[in-house]
């Protein structure tokens, strides 16, 4: 059994690719950072100066005294709670647990084999992986494109908002409300589109990393068996080892031979949609062949 487990490898792979450190989606694609007149959302509109009023003589502020919270008779809440404390929020009483049952001895089994230890560095393998470099490049480009589109859309919102503010004096109330609704609808639809695109990018990244992870686990087992190793540890968790224990370079070379690249869905297509298209294509091929016959 090899102790470089699947979740640990996937976590290390995701940390290497560091999708969260790529250009993040701006706030415009996630939250409403704008002002829509009459909607009460986003940045507040510039306050209009109130008409001047004659100043009244200043008076001391009137403070209405608040009555103290009711206290039960006897200086506390019935049941022993101190004054002002909700009895439902008191700490639960400590109850003694039942004794641990007697555990009978299990039948003796064969001891495990003597450990033959190997070490490897997953981040180093991922840096050397051509498939991981492919994922990092393509996913990074898609995130950057999403950033640029979100910034352009946010700039368009500001322009529409400014145009509405400039034309407000020329429009009727009904026209103003209509343009406000149009702007609000555009913002809502754009935000949903950005969220969907971001989700698809995340799914594509996970789909690509899953292919690397699956092959990497098989390669680690293959290399370890060829070296007679039955226990592989993370190199970062080992304080001292010799070069003969390290299989990082061998794993990286073998991974590039078996998986030089991975399948990444086209931009805007989720992995589930891609698999559905592939299944439809496989199902249509026999039907089309039968039709030609």
Secondary structure, DSSP 8 states (H G I E B T S, - for coil): --SS-HHHHHHHHHHHHTGGGS----GGGTS--S--TTT--SS-----------------------------TTTEETTTEETT--GGGS--------------------------EEEE-HHHHHHH-HHHHHHHHHHHHHHHHHHHHHHHHHHHHHHHHHHHHHHGGGS-HHHHHHHHHHHHHHHHHHHHHHHHHHHHHHHHHHHHHHHHHHHHHHHHHHHHHHTT-SEEEEGGG-S---GGGB-HHHHHHHHHHH-S------TT--HHHHHHHHHHHHHHHHHHHHHH-
